[in-house]
Amino acid sequence: MAFMDFRTHLRGRLAGGRAAVDEKRAPRSQGFSERFADFKKTLKYMWTPVMLTLPIIYSVAIAFLILDFFVTAYMWICFPLYKVPLVRRRDYIQIDRERMPYLRPYQKLNCLYCSYGNGVLAYASEIAARTEAYWCPIKHEKDPVAKHKYYDDFLEYGDDCDFSKKWSQNRYKLTEGKVKTKPRINNKGVKRQK
């Protein structure tokens, strides 16, 4: 209890001394002082809940890097074979917000992380969407919450009327007219359960 009283007394003395020193400083140095005080408040706020989660948050960057590498390799190897147009990576991964001068260094790092992470996920999602549009352009029984731009052109769930023709039309559209082949399908129909 006495130690806490001493700390409170010492903080009060130090704050009073700082105020006297700050009054004597030139106006130019007040900007730094205010920024440093703001930084200290931020650290005080962030210390317990946020700082403990930083290793967990930033460890996901490893997963983003691995995903980026493998999805890009998959696209460069497989899409030319399927004649599916390549996805332009720079359209999805845009890293530019950290160049804003009014952000603090830790905010710039956070913006860099979020820009890269969300960009990689959008890039991978576009590659997966084109893959699905090429290999399995059939709608789900229930519409998914997040649909990609190719989904509305997919074949209806359970619609086997002109299936082969519609499938070929989807591939033709996706590959911009480069693929005219029909997929191999089972034309025997669905076996009925007794």
N, C-alpha and C positions, 0 to 999 in steps of 0.2 A: 504494500500500500504506500509506504514512504517512497519507494522507488518510482511509482507512477506519479506521485506528487512532484518529485524532483524533475521528471521528464517533462511534465506539463509546465513547470516553472521555467525550465531551460528553453523549451520551445517558445514560450512567450518572450523571453529575453532575446533570443536569437531573431525572432520575427521583428521585435522592436529595433534591434540593431540593423537589420536588413533594410527596414523602412527608412531609417536615417541615412544609410549609405545610398540607397536608391534615389533619394531626393537630391543628393549632391552630384549624381552622375549626369552626364550629358544626355539630351533626349535621344541621340542616336543609339546609345547602348540600352535604352529602355526596351526596344524591340526584342533584343536578345533575351533580356531578363524576363519579359512576358512570355516569350516562347519557351524558355527553360522552365518557368513555373507551370505553363500549360503541359509541357512534357512530363513534369513530375506528377501532375494531377492524373495524366493519362496512365502513367506507370502504376500509380497508387490504385486506380480503378481496375486496371488490367491485371494486376499482380496475381491475385488468387484464382479467380475462375478462368480467366482467359489464358494466362501464361502456362497453366497446367495442361491446357488442351493443345497448345502450339505444336508439341512433338507429334501428336496424333494427326492434327490437321495437315501439317507439312509432310508427314510421311506418305500421304496419298500422292504427293508429287512423283514419287517413284512409280506408282501404278500408272499415273498419267504418261510418264515417259515411256514405260514399257508398252502401254496401249498404243501410243502414238507410233512407236517403232513398228510393232507387229501389224497394225492396221495399214500403215503405209506400205510395208513390204507386201502384204496380201494384195493390196490394190495394184501395185506396180507389177506383180507377177501374174495375177489372175484376170484383171479387167481387160488387158490387151488380148488375152486368149478368148474371152467372152465377147470382145468387141464392144464393151460397155465404156462409155466416156469416163476418163479419169476425173477425180474430184480435185479441185484446186485447193490445196491446203491453206493457202494464204487468205482465201475467202472466209474461212472458218476460224482460224487462229490469228487473231488480230491483237498484237501487243503494242499498245500506244498510250494507255492511260497513265503509265508511270512517268511519262515525260512532262506531266503538268507540274509547273514550278511551285505551286502552292501546297503540294502534298509533302508530308514529312517522309523521311526515309522508310519507316516501317509501313506507312500507308502505300508507298510506291511498291514495296515488296508484296504487300497484300494484293494490290491491283495487278501486278505481274502474275502472281499465282492464280488469281481468279480468272484473268483473261486467258491464260494458257489452259487451265483446267476445263473451263466451259467451252473453249474453242476446240480442244481435243475431243471432248464428248460430242459436240455438234458434228465435228469432222467424222468421227467414228460412226455416228448415227446415220449420216448421209451415205457412207460406204455400205453400212448394213442395209439401208433402205434400197439402194441400187441392187445389192445382192438379192434381197428378197423379191424385188420387182423382176429380176431375171429368172430366178429359180422357182419361186413359189408365189406367183401373183394371185393369190386367192384370199379373199377377205375372211376375217374370223367370224365366228358365229355371232359374237357381240363385238361391237366396235371398241377398239382400245381407247384409252383416255388420250394418249398422244399419237396422232396419226401423221405419217410423213406425206410428202406431196405426191407420191406415187400411189398411195393407198386407194384413192377414189377410183382409179382406173382398174383396180384388181377385179377379178371375177367374183361373182357373188358366191357366198358359202353354199355348197350343196347344189349349185347349178351345173348340171353336166351337159346341157344343151349346147352344142357347138363348142365344146370345151377346147378341143385341139386348135380350132381356128382362132378363138379368142386369145388363147395362150400365145400363139404365134404373133398375133397382132400386138400384144403387149411387149414381146421381145423386140419386134420390129420398131416399135415406138421408142423403147428405152435405148436401143443401140443406134438410133438415128438412121434406120434403114440398112444397117450393115449385116444384120442376121435375119435370114429368111427361112430358117429351118424350123421344123415342127418338133416339139418334144415327144419322146416315146411315152405313150400312156397305155394303160390297160383298157381296151375297148370292150371287154367282156361284161362290163357292168358290175354293180355292187351285189355281192351275195346276200341274199335275204336270210335272216335268222329264223329258224322254225320254232 
